[in-house]
């Protein structure tokens, strides 16, 4: 099972690397190269549009040129796109070589780098080509988050809140409060840092550690998503549909994965309330918490007309989701923190529920 290493800084990374280490690194992180002297660095450009087989093949070509054999070790350094690509390359190169991750975004530290899912997109369908292969270790440290742009940081907050909705109601309240404070601090000061590091860095590190603990526990119990692990898709069913629509044709502005997850969680909570006949206000509470954290909570609008994405478009994208079984789809429905169900909803029933959902 993957070893999760929680650290304050990068000082311990060198001791984990051998002479046959190949570092697949986001080109935006060249300032970290000093930590990988003696390693061979393969820089990549990262975006959802670049997360394709066309980007994988040149990396494999480079590994072959550099003489990487089956004893090679690959380290992915970057956000979720980088770790997905690096893990996928390591899983298929010469039928698999050892690998590990140094995630450099909040989203990657809290979620994307943990669990062994490695994949690339095909056309506008996310992660439709991939493997489930575990990294040997994941090195998590708050130091690398200090220079993270605020929008990328907020996108990661959505995954943290998702994890605590699933597993820890008390930590959910703590995290919602922290991200609201951080967003207020940023609006007043124009930075996420308070001079000593990230605002509330020790609090953040505790939250990330809890996320890593919960996710790695689920993965250990259900590595191949046959049961409990499906819960981690909370918010992602609508999110992937939103991302697909926004990626088609330039009608909508691009959206980050974490932003789409925030919207997807609100929509899932509204579906849960309607399906279960609830009036406990959780959807409204979640929407308010995400707004205070600076995250979007409404379906994106077209750039020209200013009209929201039609629910019919999202439902059409959902029909091609990996979680579809027959004429139904697995949906993770949150009624409250730690009150979440995995329900197989027939599409005709989902269409009725979503008819006027926004």
Secondary structure, DSSP 8 states (H G I E B T S, - for coil): --EEEEESSSTTSGGG--TTEEEEEEGGGGGGGGGGTTSEEEEE--STTT-SHHHHHHHHHHHHHTT--TT-EEEEEESHHHHHHHHHHHHHGGG--EEEEEE-SHHIIIIITSSSEEEEEETTEEEEEEEE---SEEEEEGGGGTT--HHHHHHHHHHHHHHHHHH-HHHHHHHHHHHHHHHHHHHHHSSSB-SSSBTTHHHHHHHHHHHHHHHHHHHHH-TT-SSGGGGGGTTHHHHHHHHHHHHSTTSB----HHHHHHHHHHHHHHHHHHHHT--S-HHHHHHHHHHHTT---S--BBTTT--B--HHHHHHHHTTSTTEETTEEEEEEEEETTEEEEEEEEHHHHHHHHTT--
